[in-house]
Amino acid sequence: MNSFYFLLLLMILDCCLAENEYYTYDRIDSTLHAWQDTFGYTPHSSNHYS
């Protein structure tokens, strides 16, 4: 029975810690704008991306 409660506790903690991994639209938007500010619209110089 103790192992059941231990597993239940681990599952609850895992769910609580995983909540921080989701991204909001604002965070994605700001990350993409930062990427654009850094790298711009210029094509990549490597032939692997053409």
Backbone as a ProteinNet text record, in pm:
[ID]
protein_1_A
[PRIMARY]
MNSFYFLLLLMILDCCLAENEYYTYDRIDSTLHAWQDTFGYTPHSSNHYS
[TERTIARY]
82	0	86.9	201.4	289.9	342.7	366.9	416.8	310.6	184.3	76.5	77.9	89.1	92	217.8	328.1	452.3	439.1	383.3	362.8	263.1	160.8	63.2	129	212.5	284.5	376.6	447.1	534.5	456.3	341.2	259.6	208.8	167.6	118.8	231.7	348.1	462.3	505.1	501	538.9	443.4	316.8	219.1	240.8	269.1	289.8	416	521.2	645.6	634.6	552.1	538.4	457.3	380.6	300.4	387.4	506.6	594.5	652.3	636.6	692.6	602.8	478.9	389.2	418.3	406	435.7	306.8	300.2	186.7	215	112	129	226.3	215.3	303.9	450.5	477.1	616.2	668.8	588.1	629.7	651.9	560	570.8	696.9	724.3	844.1	971.4	970.2	1086.9	1111.2	1005.2	1020.8	1068.5	1019.8	1067	1213.8	1255.2	1396.7	1482.5	1433.6	1505.6	1519.4	1410.3	1412.3	1507	1508.7	1601	1746.3	1772	1908.9	1952.4	1867.3	1907.8	1845.7	1736	1673.2	1612.3	1589.2	1526.4	1627	1754.4	1855.1	1857.5	1877.5	1883.9	2008.4	1998.8	2111	2220.5	2343	2455.4	2490.2	2439.6	2470	2381.2	2435.1	2357.4	2259	2273.4	2183.2	2042.4	2026.7	1897.4	1832.2	1886.2	1828.2	1731.3
-119.1	0	126.3	119.5	235.5	266.6	163.1	187	256.8	227.3	294.2	444.1	480.4	622.3	690.5	617.6	672.7	700.4	606.4	626.5	739.3	746.2	854.2	990	997.5	1121.3	1158.9	1062.5	1089.7	1139.7	1081.4	1124.4	1266.7	1299.4	1434.7	1535.4	1503.3	1594.1	1611.3	1503.1	1509.8	1600.4	1591.5	1678.5	1824.2	1850	1988.4	2046.8	1969.2	2018.8	2035.1	1953.9	1960.6	2081.6	2141.4	2258.1	2372.5	2384.7	2494.4	2475.8	2360.1	2332.7	2380.4	2414.8	2462.5	2608.9	2646.2	2782	2854.1	2979	3061.2	3123.6	3176.5	3241.8	3358.7	3435.2	3551.5	3510.2	3400.2	3355.3	3306.5	3232.8	3186.2	3305	3401.9	3520.1	3600.1	3621.3	3698.1	3622.5	3489.9	3410.4	3418.9	3412.3	3422.4	3560.8	3665	3800	3816.6	3757.7	3764.4	3690.2	3576.4	3501.5	3586.2	3651	3734.7	3853.1	3912.8	4023.9	3978.5	3855.7	3804.9	3761.8	3686.5	3624.8	3688.6	3762.4	3831.7	3736.4	3790.6	3712.6	3660.3	3675.2	3632.1	3480.4	3426.4	3281	3225.3	3101.6	3036	3008.5	3027.1	3012.6	2867.1	2774.2	2633.1	2575.5	2485.9	2419.8	2318	2281.8	2184.5	2240.3	2371.3	2433.8	2488.7	2458.3	2512.8	2416.8
0	0	0	67.1	69	-69.8	-149.3	-284.9	-370.1	-344.6	-416.6	-388	-262.6	-226.3	-278.1	-277	-329.7	-479.2	-553.5	-697	-723.5	-643.7	-657.2	-631.9	-531.1	-502.4	-617.9	-673.5	-787.2	-907.9	-933.2	-1046.6	-1025.8	-906.3	-878.1	-891	-836.6	-847.6	-992.3	-1068.1	-1208.8	-1286.1	-1256.5	-1323.7	-1286	-1160.7	-1116.3	-1177.6	-1186.5	-1244.1	-1395.1	-1458.9	-1604.5	-1648.8	-1559.9	-1597.8	-1646	-1594.3	-1632.2	-1771.5	-1830.9	-1962.4	-2075.7	-2046.5	-2150.4	-2180.7	-2305.6	-2347	-2383.3	-2347.1	-2385.2	-2521	-2582.8	-2712.3	-2701	-2592.8	-2576	-2567.3	-2498.6	-2487	-2621.6	-2694.9	-2827.5	-2919.3	-2915.7	-3001.1	-2969.6	-2842.2	-2806	-2841.8	-2830.9	-2869	-3018.7	-3097.5	-3242.3	-3284	-3217.4	-3248.1	-3210.7	-3099.7	-3060.9	-3162.6	-3210.8	-3314.3	-3440.6	-3479.6	-3599.4	-3581.9	-3463.5	-3438.5	-3446.6	-3403.1	-3403.7	-3542.3	-3611.8	-3737.5	-3861	-3844.1	-3956.4	-4058.2	-4177.6	-4284.3	-4385.2	-4359.5	-4456.2	-4464.5	-4583.4	-4596.7	-4529	-4488.2	-4421.8	-4523.6	-4483.2	-4576.6	-4606.6	-4528.6	-4550.2	-4659.9	-4739.9	-4844.9	-4788.5	-4662.4	-4600.8	-4582.4	-4584.2	-4559.1	-4684.9	-4800.1	-4922.6	-4986.5
[MASK]
++++++++++++++++++++++++++++++++++++++++++++++++++

